[in-house]
Amino acid sequence: MSLARSLALVASLVFAASCGTKLPCDATSCPTGCCNPGSGRCELGNSAEFCGASGNTCVTCTGGQQCVAASCGSTNGGTGGGAAAAGGGAAAGGSASAGGSASAGGSATGGGAATATTFYKDVLPITQVSCASCHRTGGVAPFALETFAQARPMAAAIKSAVVARRMPPWMPDPNCGGPFVGDRQLTQAQIDTIARWADEGAPEGNPADAPAPPGPVGQLPRVDTTLTMAEAYTPSATNPDDYRCFLVDPALTANRFVTGYDIVPGVAAEVHHVIIYIVDRNAARAKDMGEAGPGWTCFGDSGLQSPGPIGAWAPGTGAVIYPAGTGIQLTASQGLAMQIHYNTSSTPRVPDQTAVRIMYSAPGVNLTQAYLLPLVANGFAIPPNATGYSYTDTFPNPTQFLPIKIYGLMPHMHTLGKRITIKGPGDTCLVDIPKWDFHWQQQYFRAQPFTVPANGELSMSCTWDNPTTRTVRWGEGTNDEMCFAYIYATP
Ligand code: HEC
């Protein structure tokens, strides 16, 4: 089978629940200032109330600190004790070894002692890297964890979530296929630090100990274009699973490689998946004109010839940055068909306007052309009331004459899924999600590509529980199942 033929096998994904992102104030929209955690506005970032830069969330300087060069610092030692927050103000400003006298006599929660585990010194360096990408204003998590004021009341919950390794969410088994880029798992030492901080009463410590704010975490380093649906679309009133495609036009004048993307669902509650297919611009225009309303109906795929997608979004997917030196090529005559599965069975129908941010390689730079290859294991029939029902399928190297290099894997099942595993030749484990969770789906990129020889085979196994009284098969509907993956591969 040729690469193109195998690409034609693209199956669409069906997703049944969602937790999306909002368009945030970010490094692109607020490059020199900081984002107000309350209003989401871009602030200047030079006041004690709103301090920060690079589109990070503004920090409020406490303990009488000033905002200096976009971070809270103590400029004038004399005024140290202004606010109660920093505990033994004088002690902090004075000798660090204040073991006795002043601070000991003060409030016990002061955190003045140099050995105490404090928010600024010990916890913030972990949370700003491992939590704030989601737990920030405008992020996917329901609350922000960027400031002491936000984290302190959550201390017990934070401890429980990290000790049980529920947070940060990270699905792949560490013994299979890794190391993956952006592995979110905390080390045991980091977990212990957070637990100790919570146990010691969640002391604040000295804001001067805070680490420098990291660059944007979980976002594209650069956005070259943002393509938004031309008009808002309100999902079908009659069909709760509405599949609609919209032409978004990168309007390129020369070939470029897509090196990263970030799909931003307009109304996260009703957008259940997005796949962005490469299509011929004129063919897509004709398709669009042929149907009333924005876009066209496109159950299954884009309804047009396509060499494949540039990317996909499912619940849990953040910004995707393709491995260095690789990208997905777009030519000047190509447009993008944004296929959106709207599901309105349990949410009101609201006009949606989904967007995608795209990062390109520099003009004229030639990268290794990558493809998102689909693996489709669709021959299963899960019997009624089955528990732990498994199905395995094997796939020849799609080129059959060239080795391919696998960089990324995006496994996908629906909500009955329990486990999904992809292996290479010789049973080499490539990715294993031992506790499938529909809400956390993403592409996992290997630090080093895995080469499948020309005659090599891949296999994919899926396991489900079927609590229903019907046989469940492959299908697009929310109540159907899938055993599917996209593989990001280059020749
Ligand atoms: C990739 C996004 C993401 C990251 C990273 C992340 N969280 Fe969360 N977190 C969520 C979402 C979404 C929820 C709400 C839904 C849920 O519970 O799964 C949540 C819920 C929570 C909860 C409440 C529910 C529970 O399971 O206890 C706590 C506490 C929490 N997170 C702490 C953290 C901490 C601490 C970190 C960093 C060490 C972190 N999270 C990293 C997305 C994230």
Residues whose N, C-alpha, C, O or C-beta is under 5 A from the ligand:
A	BS01	HEC	S130 C131 C134 V140 A141 P142 A157 I158 A161 R166 M167 P168 P169
